[in-house]
Each structure stands twice: as C-alpha cells, then as structure tokens.
Amino acid sequence: MALENLEQANTEPVAETPEQIIEQAGNFWNEVVDVWQHGLMGINVGQIIVALSIFGVFLVFRGLLTKYILHAIKRWTDKTKTDLDDKIIEAVMPPLRFIPIILGTFFATQVLNLDGILAVFTYRLIRTMIAFTIFWALHRALDPIAHMSKKLKKTLTPTMVTWMFKFLKIVVAFIGAAVILEIWGIAIGPLLAGLGLFGAAVALGAQDLFKNLIGGLTIIAEKRFSPGDWIKVDGVVEGTVEDIGFRSTRVRRFDKAPVHVPNSALSDAVITNFSRMTHRRIYWKIGVTYSTTKEQLKLIGEEILNYIMTNDDFAKPPEVSTFVRLDSFNDSSIDFMIYCFTKTKDWGEWLQIKEDFALAIKDIVENKAGTGFAFPSQSIYLETLPGNDNAAELFIPPQKKSEKKAVKKAS
C-alpha cells in the first residue's frame, strides 16, 4: 500500500506554492552553508582555501629565495679568500630551501584553527620538520668542514680525520632521531636500555666485526698505509689502497679488480708499502766475455759509474749506496754487479730511466770498451780427429735391397 502511494506521488504532479519554493531554497542554502562550514573534518572550506593560498605563497617565496637571495649569498662568498664558506653554503642550501615549506605549513595551520587530535598532530609535525631541518643542515655541514680541516689532517692522518667525521655524522643523525622521537612522545631512555641489551646480545655474535673495527683503528693509528698507497701483503693482495672502511679495506689490484680485505688480516700481516720508498733501486748483474782484458774491465766499471754520478736521474752517495764492482767469474762470463738508486719513485719514470741506462751500458761495453756481452755456452774439445791412425772406424749402416736397386738405377 505504501509503495502504491509512493508511485502515485511520483507520477502525479504536485502543485507547489511560492512560499514552499522559498522554504526549499532556504533549506538548500542552509545545506550549502553547512558544507562550507564543515567541509573537511569539520574545517571551514574558506579556511582551507586561505590555508592553501598561504602555503602557495610560501612556495613562491621558496623559488624567489633560491633564485635571488641564496644566489646572492653564494656570489658574496665566492669573493672571499677562503673556500670554507663556499662549501658550507653549498652544503646547507637544500635545508635552507626547506625553511619556506615549514613556514607555509605553520601559518596555514594557524588559519585552520585546528583543535583536538589534529591540533596535536600538526603541532608535532611542525616541530619535527624544524628539528629535521636543523640536524639535516648540521649533517651536511660536516662534509665541507672535514674537507677543509688541513691542520687537523697534519696532526692526525687523513683517514683518521675521515673516520672521525663519519662518527660525528652518525652522532648527529642519532641525536636528531632521538629529538624527533621525543617530539612524538616516545621516551628515548627505555629504548636505549633495550638497545643496550640487544647490543650486548649482538656483540657476542659479532666478534669479527669488532675485531675488524679495532684492526682498522690500529692501521690508522700506526699509519701503516693511506688511500692511494701501493702495498703488498704476501699471499693476500698487491695493489693500490682505495678506501679504509670500518670493517674492510678496498685494494685495487693492478688488473683493476677490487679486493676487499678484512682489517684484522691487514693489522696482523707483514705489509710492504712501496709508496713510502725514498728511492727506486736498480740491481743488475751483467756478464762480459772471458776474452775481455783487464784494461777493458776497468774501463767498463769506470764508465758505468761515471754515467751514474753525472746523471741527474740517479741519487748520489752518501744519500744512498752506489756500487759498480767486478763481482764474480761465472761459468760463461765475468760478471759486474750494478747497485744504484733513482730519485724518482714513479714506476713509469723509473722504467724510462732504466731503459736509458741499459742502452748506455750496451754502448760502453761494445763501443767504448770494444768487447761483448757473454751468453751461456759450452766448449767441446776433441783429442783426436777423424783420419788419424788412432781414429775410430766410421760405422756405415748396411743398405737394404730396395736402396741398392735405387742406387744402381740412379747410376
């Protein structure tokens, strides 16, 4: 019955008076006003539009800050004598560009007049953004300070300074995280106590990690090697040190393959650091023939020593030991020992000096002394020659029949 009345009401035209139309229009307007006043979570739509406009204004201000103010500051720091201010401004520029976003969020939320949970949330959000920006700027500012701390690198090693600033960055990040947790009502004390127990449990299973960490500290404290040094560890690796990490050291072999060696292995091993050589050595033994006379031998020794002493590429006594001596009578040669050092430590330059030295020795031996280099040889002495009465008979192997026929046909 009710459905029939409803269908009748929908099909039959209803005559409305002007008063009813005005009343319905008023009801509709009241709905519009109610939606406007309680549009989103009870917040006035007008306030939302104003808040978004304020936030948009600060975004525009952020673009102007980046384009004009920060660039003006950067141009001003470029004119100073030191590079430290340039590096710091470049490092903290991203956090500075984030400040207008914080300001826009703050003033936008003030217009909204939030209360209850939303007010607490936005309050903590803004404080979190402020804390994050502060510690972000401090974290980024440590890089240029570490790069420019030349006096500290002279007192300590560059690797130790790098480790120290890495530790400071971890501390800054930890303190920043603790501040943000405190803002959100998370007590850091009980969390640290729990982490302490967890850390003790982890330490029992991470003894190798701490062993490598201590090994790395030992390497840095003893200044065994630094990034860029050419080292050799017998049976382990030979190459150029690229990085000394908390757990391992990365060494680039000469075939360009990286090798990660645990620090504990390097702290206890015998390490040869070729980069810390004062000079590069040339140690040769050259042999001349036994037909070389005494005068020729003296001339060879004097000329080689004179070449070393008059060439600026070689270090001179008493800075280094230098010898050119007749050393031994070998099986096939009379040997000279040449022992000297070059000034350069660069491998490529050393190879060039060694090549020039070898060519000079060849000229001294063959042209100036008029003798020659010896090479391994053996002499065979025969007491009798074939054809003598006491000579042994020659053995002629018998020919086969086929060979005899071939000989007859050929003849």
C-alpha positions as CSV (number, residue, x, y, z in Angstrom):
1,M,0.0,0.0,0.0
2,A,2.9,2.4,0.9
3,L,4.6,1.6,-2.4
4,E,1.4,2.4,-4.3
5,N,1.2,5.8,-2.6
6,L,4.8,6.5,-3.3
7,E,4.4,5.6,-7.0
8,Q,1.3,7.8,-7.1
9,A,3.3,10.7,-5.5
10,N,6.0,10.3,-8.2
11,T,3.6,10.1,-11.1
12,E,1.1,12.7,-10.1
13,P,2.2,16.4,-10.5
14,V,2.4,18.3,-7.2
15,A,1.5,21.9,-7.1
16,E,3.8,24.0,-5.0
17,T,3.2,27.4,-3.7
18,P,5.7,30.2,-3.8
19,E,6.1,30.0,0.0
20,Q,7.1,26.3,-0.3
21,I,9.6,27.1,-3.1
22,I,11.2,29.8,-1.0
23,E,11.3,27.5,2.0
24,Q,13.1,24.7,-0.1
25,A,15.5,27.2,-1.5
26,G,16.3,28.3,2.1
27,N,16.9,24.7,3.1
28,F,19.2,24.2,0.2
29,W,21.2,27.3,1.1
30,N,21.5,26.1,4.6
31,E,22.9,22.8,3.3
32,V,25.5,24.8,1.2
33,V,26.4,26.8,4.3
34,D,26.8,23.7,6.4
35,V,29.0,22.0,3.8
36,W,31.1,25.3,3.6
37,Q,31.5,25.5,7.4
38,H,32.1,21.8,8.0
39,G,33.6,20.8,4.6
40,L,36.5,18.6,5.7
41,M,36.8,17.1,9.1
42,G,34.7,20.0,10.5
43,I,37.0,22.6,9.0
44,N,35.6,25.6,7.1
45,V,36.2,25.4,3.3
46,G,37.1,29.0,3.3
47,Q,39.8,28.5,5.9
48,I,41.1,25.6,3.8
49,I,41.3,27.8,0.7
50,V,43.0,30.5,2.6
51,A,45.5,28.0,4.1
52,L,46.3,26.5,0.7
53,S,46.8,30.1,-0.6
54,I,49.2,30.9,2.2
55,F,51.1,27.7,1.6
56,G,51.2,28.5,-2.2
57,V,52.6,32.0,-1.4
58,F,55.4,30.4,0.6
59,L,56.2,28.0,-2.2
60,V,56.6,31.1,-4.5
61,F,58.7,32.7,-1.8
62,R,60.8,29.5,-1.8
63,G,61.5,29.9,-5.5
64,L,62.5,33.6,-5.0
65,L,64.7,32.6,-2.1
66,T,66.5,30.1,-4.2
67,K,66.8,32.3,-7.3
68,Y,67.8,35.6,-5.7
69,I,68.7,35.6,-2.0
70,L,70.7,32.3,-1.8
71,H,72.4,33.0,-5.1
72,A,73.4,36.5,-3.9
73,I,74.9,34.9,-0.8
74,K,76.8,32.4,-2.9
75,R,78.2,35.2,-5.1
76,W,79.2,37.1,-2.0
77,T,81.0,34.0,-0.6
78,D,82.8,33.5,-3.9
79,K,84.6,36.8,-3.4
80,T,86.1,35.8,-0.1
81,K,89.6,34.3,0.1
82,T,88.7,31.1,1.8
83,D,86.7,28.3,0.3
84,L,85.2,27.1,3.5
85,D,82.2,29.5,3.4
86,D,81.5,28.5,-0.2
87,K,81.5,24.8,0.7
88,I,79.3,25.4,3.8
89,I,76.7,27.5,1.8
90,E,76.6,24.9,-0.9
91,A,76.1,22.1,1.7
92,V,73.3,23.9,3.7
93,M,71.5,25.2,0.7
94,P,69.0,22.3,0.5
95,P,68.0,22.7,4.2
96,L,67.6,26.5,3.7
97,R,65.3,25.9,0.7
98,F,63.1,23.7,3.0
99,I,62.5,26.6,5.5
100,P,59.7,28.2,3.4
101,I,57.8,24.9,3.4
102,I,58.0,24.8,7.2
103,L,56.8,28.5,7.4
104,G,54.0,27.8,4.9
105,T,52.8,24.8,6.9
106,F,53.0,26.7,10.2
107,F,50.9,29.7,9.0
108,A,48.5,27.6,7.1
109,T,47.7,25.5,10.2
110,Q,47.2,28.7,12.2
111,V,44.5,29.8,9.8
112,L,42.7,26.5,10.1
113,N,42.2,26.9,13.9
114,L,42.6,23.1,14.5
115,D,41.7,21.5,17.8
116,G,41.8,18.1,19.3
117,I,43.9,15.4,17.7
118,L,44.5,17.4,14.5
119,A,45.9,20.3,16.5
120,V,48.3,18.0,18.4
121,F,49.3,16.2,15.2
122,T,50.1,19.5,13.3
123,Y,52.0,20.8,16.3
124,R,54.2,17.8,16.4
125,L,54.6,17.7,12.6
126,I,55.9,21.3,12.6
127,R,58.3,20.7,15.4
128,T,59.5,17.5,13.6
129,M,60.1,19.5,10.4
130,I,62.1,22.1,12.4
131,A,64.3,19.5,14.1
132,F,64.8,17.6,10.9
133,T,66.0,20.8,9.1
134,I,68.4,21.7,11.9
135,F,70.1,18.3,12.1
136,W,70.0,18.0,8.3
137,A,72.0,21.2,8.0
138,L,74.5,20.1,10.6
139,H,74.9,16.7,9.0
140,R,75.6,18.3,5.6
141,A,77.9,21.0,7.0
142,L,80.3,18.4,8.4
143,D,81.4,17.4,4.9
144,P,83.0,20.7,3.9
145,I,84.4,21.2,7.4
146,A,86.1,17.8,7.1
147,H,87.4,18.6,3.6
148,M,88.9,21.9,4.7
149,S,90.4,20.8,8.0
150,K,94.0,20.7,6.7
151,K,95.6,21.5,10.1
152,L,93.8,18.6,11.7
153,K,94.9,16.3,8.8
154,K,98.5,17.3,9.5
155,T,98.2,16.4,13.2
156,L,96.3,13.2,12.5
157,T,96.1,11.1,9.3
158,P,93.6,12.0,6.6
159,T,92.0,8.6,7.1
160,M,91.6,9.2,10.8
161,V,90.0,12.6,10.2
162,T,87.6,10.9,7.7
163,W,86.7,8.3,10.3
164,M,86.2,11.0,13.0
165,F,83.8,13.0,10.8
166,K,81.9,9.8,9.8
167,F,81.4,9.1,13.5
168,L,80.3,12.7,14.1
169,K,77.7,12.4,11.3
170,I,76.4,9.2,12.9
171,V,76.2,11.0,16.3
172,V,74.3,14.0,14.7
173,A,71.9,11.6,12.9
174,F,71.3,9.7,16.2
175,I,70.7,12.9,18.2
176,G,68.3,14.2,15.5
177,A,66.4,10.9,15.6
178,A,66.2,11.0,19.4
179,V,64.8,14.6,19.3
180,I,62.2,13.6,16.8
181,L,61.1,10.6,18.8
182,E,60.8,12.8,21.9
183,I,58.6,15.2,20.0
184,W,56.2,12.3,19.2
185,G,56.1,11.2,22.8
186,I,58.4,8.2,22.5
187,A,60.8,8.0,25.6
188,I,64.3,7.5,24.4
189,G,65.7,6.2,27.8
190,P,63.8,2.9,27.8
191,L,64.6,2.5,24.1
192,L,68.3,2.9,24.8
193,A,68.2,0.4,27.6
194,G,66.5,-2.1,25.3
195,L,69.1,-1.4,22.6
196,G,71.9,-1.9,25.1
197,L,70.6,-5.4,25.9
198,F,70.2,-6.1,22.2
199,G,73.6,-4.7,21.5
200,A,75.2,-7.0,24.1
201,A,73.5,-10.0,22.5
202,V,74.6,-8.9,19.0
203,A,78.2,-8.3,20.3
204,L,78.5,-11.9,21.2
205,G,77.8,-12.9,17.6
206,A,79.7,-10.0,16.0
207,Q,83.1,-10.5,17.4
208,D,84.7,-10.5,13.9
209,L,83.0,-7.1,13.2
210,F,84.6,-5.5,16.3
211,K,87.9,-7.3,15.6
212,N,88.0,-5.7,12.2
213,L,87.0,-2.3,13.6
214,I,89.8,-2.5,16.1
215,G,92.1,-3.6,13.3
216,G,91.1,-0.6,11.2
217,L,91.8,1.7,14.1
218,T,95.2,0.1,14.5
219,I,96.1,0.6,10.9
220,I,95.1,4.2,11.0
221,A,96.9,4.9,14.4
222,E,100.1,3.2,13.2
223,K,99.9,4.9,9.8
224,R,100.7,1.7,8.0
225,F,99.2,2.9,4.8
226,S,96.8,5.5,3.4
227,P,94.4,5.7,0.5
228,G,96.5,5.9,-2.7
229,D,99.4,3.8,-1.4
230,W,100.8,0.9,-3.3
231,I,101.0,-2.0,-0.8
232,K,101.9,-5.7,-1.0
233,V,100.7,-8.3,1.5
234,D,102.3,-11.7,0.8
235,G,99.8,-14.3,-0.1
236,V,96.9,-11.9,0.2
237,V,96.9,-8.9,-2.3
238,E,99.1,-6.4,-4.0
239,G,97.7,-3.1,-5.4
240,T,96.6,0.4,-4.6
241,V,94.6,1.2,-1.4
242,E,91.3,2.9,-2.3
243,D,89.4,3.1,1.0
244,I,89.9,2.0,4.6
245,G,86.5,1.2,5.9
246,F,85.2,0.3,9.3
247,R,85.2,-3.4,8.5
248,S,87.5,-3.9,5.5
249,T,90.0,-2.2,3.2
250,R,89.4,-2.0,-0.5
251,V,92.6,-2.6,-2.6
252,R,92.6,-2.2,-6.3
253,R,94.8,-4.7,-7.9
254,F,96.9,-3.8,-11.0
255,D,94.5,-5.7,-13.2
256,K,91.8,-3.2,-11.9
257,A,90.0,-5.8,-9.9
258,P,88.9,-4.6,-6.4
259,V,89.8,-6.8,-3.4
260,H,88.1,-6.3,0.0
261,V,90.5,-7.4,2.8
262,P,89.3,-7.6,6.4
263,N,91.1,-5.1,8.6
264,S,92.1,-7.7,11.1
265,A,94.1,-9.6,8.4
266,L,96.0,-6.4,7.5
267,S,96.6,-5.3,11.1
268,D,98.5,-8.6,11.9
269,A,100.2,-9.1,8.5
270,V,103.6,-8.1,7.2
271,I,102.9,-5.2,4.7
272,T,105.3,-3.7,2.2
273,N,104.4,-0.1,1.4
274,F,106.1,0.7,-1.9
275,S,104.7,4.2,-1.9
276,R,106.8,5.1,1.1
277,M,110.1,4.3,-0.7
278,T,112.6,7.1,-0.7
279,H,114.1,5.9,-4.0
280,R,113.7,3.1,-6.5
281,R,116.5,0.6,-6.8
282,I,118.3,-0.8,-9.8
283,Y,120.2,-4.0,-9.1
284,W,121.7,-5.8,-12.1
285,K,124.4,-8.3,-12.9
286,I,125.9,-8.1,-16.4
287,G,128.4,-10.5,-17.9
288,V,131.1,-9.9,-20.4
289,T,133.1,-12.5,-22.3
290,Y,136.3,-14.1,-20.9
291,S,138.2,-12.6,-23.7
292,T,137.8,-9.2,-22.1
293,T,141.2,-7.8,-21.0
294,K,141.9,-6.3,-17.6
295,E,142.1,-2.8,-19.1
296,Q,138.7,-3.3,-20.7
297,L,137.2,-4.5,-17.5
298,K,138.4,-1.4,-15.6
299,L,137.2,0.9,-18.4
300,I,133.7,-0.7,-18.3
301,G,133.4,-0.2,-14.5
302,E,134.7,3.4,-14.6
303,E,132.4,4.4,-17.4
304,I,129.2,2.9,-15.9
305,L,130.0,4.6,-12.5
306,N,130.7,7.9,-14.3
307,Y,127.3,7.6,-16.0
308,I,125.5,7.2,-12.7
309,M,127.4,10.0,-11.0
310,T,126.9,12.5,-13.7
311,N,123.2,11.7,-14.5
312,D,120.7,13.8,-12.5
313,D,118.2,11.0,-12.5
314,F,120.2,9.0,-10.0
315,A,120.6,9.6,-6.3
316,K,124.2,10.0,-5.1
317,P,126.2,8.9,-2.0
318,P,126.0,9.4,0.9
319,E,122.2,9.6,0.5
320,V,122.2,6.1,-1.0
321,S,124.7,3.3,-1.6
322,T,126.1,3.1,-5.1
323,F,128.3,0.3,-6.4
324,V,129.7,-0.8,-9.7
325,R,132.1,-3.7,-9.0
326,L,133.6,-6.8,-10.7
327,D,131.6,-9.4,-8.8
328,S,132.3,-12.9,-9.9
329,F,133.7,-15.3,-12.5
330,N,130.7,-17.2,-13.8
331,D,130.5,-20.3,-15.9
332,S,130.3,-18.4,-19.2
333,S,131.1,-14.8,-18.2
334,I,132.9,-12.3,-16.0
335,D,130.1,-10.6,-14.0
336,F,129.7,-6.9,-12.9
337,M,127.3,-6.0,-10.1
338,I,125.5,-2.7,-10.6
339,Y,123.7,-1.3,-7.5
340,C,122.2,2.2,-7.6
341,F,119.0,4.2,-6.9
342,T,116.9,6.6,-8.9
343,K,115.5,9.8,-7.5
344,T,112.0,9.2,-8.8
345,K,109.5,6.8,-7.2
346,D,107.2,6.9,-10.1
347,W,107.1,3.5,-11.8
348,G,106.8,4.8,-15.4
349,E,109.6,7.3,-15.0
350,W,111.8,4.6,-13.4
351,L,111.2,2.3,-16.3
352,Q,112.3,5.0,-18.7
353,I,115.5,5.8,-16.7
354,K,116.3,2.1,-16.5
355,E,115.9,1.7,-20.3
356,D,118.2,4.6,-21.0
357,F,120.7,3.2,-18.5
358,A,120.6,-0.2,-20.3
359,L,121.3,1.4,-23.7
360,A,124.2,3.4,-22.2
361,I,125.8,0.2,-20.7
362,K,125.5,-1.5,-24.1
363,D,127.3,1.4,-25.8
364,I,130.0,1.3,-23.1
365,V,130.7,-2.4,-23.4
366,E,130.6,-2.7,-27.2
367,N,131.8,0.7,-28.5
368,K,133.9,2.2,-25.8
369,A,135.5,-0.9,-24.3
370,G,135.4,-2.9,-27.6
371,T,134.3,-6.2,-26.1
372,G,131.0,-8.0,-25.9
373,F,128.4,-9.5,-23.6
374,A,128.6,-13.1,-22.7
375,F,125.9,-15.6,-23.1
376,P,125.6,-19.2,-21.8
377,S,127.9,-21.5,-23.9
378,Q,129.9,-24.8,-23.8
379,S,133.2,-25.7,-25.4
380,I,133.9,-29.3,-26.7
381,Y,137.5,-30.4,-27.1
382,L,138.4,-33.4,-29.3
383,E,141.7,-35.2,-28.6
384,T,141.8,-36.8,-32.0
385,L,140.3,-36.0,-35.4
386,P,138.9,-38.5,-38.0
387,G,141.6,-39.7,-40.5
388,N,144.3,-40.3,-38.0
389,D,145.7,-43.8,-37.5
390,N,144.3,-43.9,-34.0
391,A,140.9,-42.7,-35.1
392,A,138.0,-44.9,-34.6
393,E,136.4,-46.6,-37.6
394,L,133.3,-45.0,-39.0
395,F,130.2,-47.1,-38.8
396,I,128.3,-47.3,-42.0
397,P,124.9,-48.9,-41.7
398,P,124.1,-51.7,-44.2
399,Q,121.8,-50.8,-47.0
400,K,118.5,-52.5,-47.8
401,K,118.0,-54.3,-51.2
402,S,115.5,-51.7,-52.3
403,E,118.0,-49.0,-51.6
404,K,120.7,-50.8,-53.5
405,K,118.5,-51.1,-56.6
406,A,117.6,-47.4,-56.4
407,V,121.3,-46.6,-56.3
408,K,122.1,-48.8,-59.3
409,K,119.2,-47.2,-61.3
410,A,120.4,-43.8,-60.4
411,S,123.9,-44.7,-61.6
